[in-house]
Amino acid sequence: NNRILKRVAPLLFEAENVEGNFRYSHAMLRKNSEAIAFSGPKAISGPEKSRIQAIFGYVYDAEFRVIMAHLPLYMSVQFFNYFGSIVNYAAIGLSIFYLAEIKS
């Protein structure tokens, strides 16, 4: 799990950084929303619109990479949880059978 976690940590840092940039852009858009509304629909077209769409694309890509990196970590944790319970029940079952053979 530690090897998998080392791959996830930098991706989480990158995702948080990109989300912060997106939040800043969103706050600036909200701050200027009145001017944009009065300017009409063409006010948000052009380079500003493409910049905001690019930032959203970066957020989407970063989150997708984080999810894909989390998948092996999640699967390994679930496997070892499931496997641990099987080993516990097997140990209990074998001890019961072993004690039953000793008594007879």
C-alpha positions in Angstrom: 0.0 0.0 0.0 2.9 2.4 0.7 4.2 2.1 -2.9 0.7 2.9 -4.2 0.2 5.7 -1.8 3.5 7.4 -2.9 2.1 7.6 -6.4 -1.2 9.1 -5.2 0.2 11.9 -3.0 1.8 14.0 -5.8 -1.4 13.7 -7.9 -3.5 14.9 -4.9 -1.2 17.9 -4.6 -1.6 18.7 -8.3 -5.3 18.3 -8.1 -5.6 20.6 -5.1 -3.4 23.2 -6.9 -5.5 23.1 -10.1 -8.7 23.3 -8.1 -7.4 26.4 -6.3 -6.7 28.0 -9.7 -10.2 27.1 -10.8 -11.8 28.6 -7.7 -9.8 31.8 -8.2 -11.0 32.1 -11.8 -14.5 31.4 -10.7 -14.4 34.0 -8.0 -13.1 36.6 -10.6 -15.9 35.6 -12.9 -18.4 36.1 -10.2 -16.9 39.4 -9.2 -17.2 40.7 -12.8 -20.6 39.0 -13.4 -22.5 42.2 -13.5 -20.3 43.8 -16.1 -20.5 40.6 -18.1 -24.2 40.5 -17.9 -24.6 44.1 -19.1 -22.0 43.6 -21.9 -24.1 40.8 -23.5 -23.3 37.2 -24.5 -20.2 38.1 -26.5 -18.5 39.5 -23.4 -17.5 36.0 -22.2 -16.5 34.7 -25.6 -13.0 34.7 -26.9 -9.8 34.2 -24.9 -11.5 34.5 -21.5 -13.9 31.8 -22.2 -11.2 29.5 -23.6 -9.1 30.2 -20.6 -11.9 29.2 -18.2 -12.7 26.1 -20.2 -9.0 25.2 -20.2 -8.8 25.6 -16.5 -11.9 23.4 -16.0 -10.3 20.8 -18.4 -7.2 20.8 -16.1 -9.4 20.2 -13.1 -11.2 17.4 -14.8 -8.0 15.7 -16.0 -6.4 16.1 -12.5 -9.4 14.6 -10.8 -9.5 11.7 -13.3 -5.8 11.0 -12.7 -6.4 11.0 -8.9 -9.4 8.6 -9.3 -7.3 6.3 -11.5 -4.4 6.3 -9.0 -6.8 5.7 -6.1 -8.3 2.6 -7.8 -5.4 0.2 -7.1 -5.1 1.6 -3.6 -8.8 1.0 -2.9 -8.7 -2.4 -4.5 -5.7 -3.5 -2.4 -7.3 -2.2 0.8 -10.6 -4.1 0.0 -8.7 -7.2 -0.9 -6.7 -7.3 2.3 -9.8 -6.6 4.4 -11.7 -9.4 2.7 -8.7 -11.7 2.8 -8.1 -10.9 6.5 -11.6 -11.9 7.4 -11.3 -15.2 5.4 -8.0 -16.0 7.3 -9.7 -15.2 10.7 -12.7 -17.5 9.9 -10.4 -20.2 8.6 -8.2 -20.0 11.8 -11.3 -20.3 14.0 -12.7 -23.1 11.9 -9.5 -25.1 12.0 -9.1 -24.6 15.7 -12.7 -25.9 16.2 -12.0 -29.0 14.1 -8.6 -29.5 15.8 -10.2 -29.3 19.3 -13.0 -31.6 18.2 -10.4 -34.2 17.1 -8.5 -33.9 20.4 -11.7 -34.5 22.5 -12.7 -37.7 20.5 
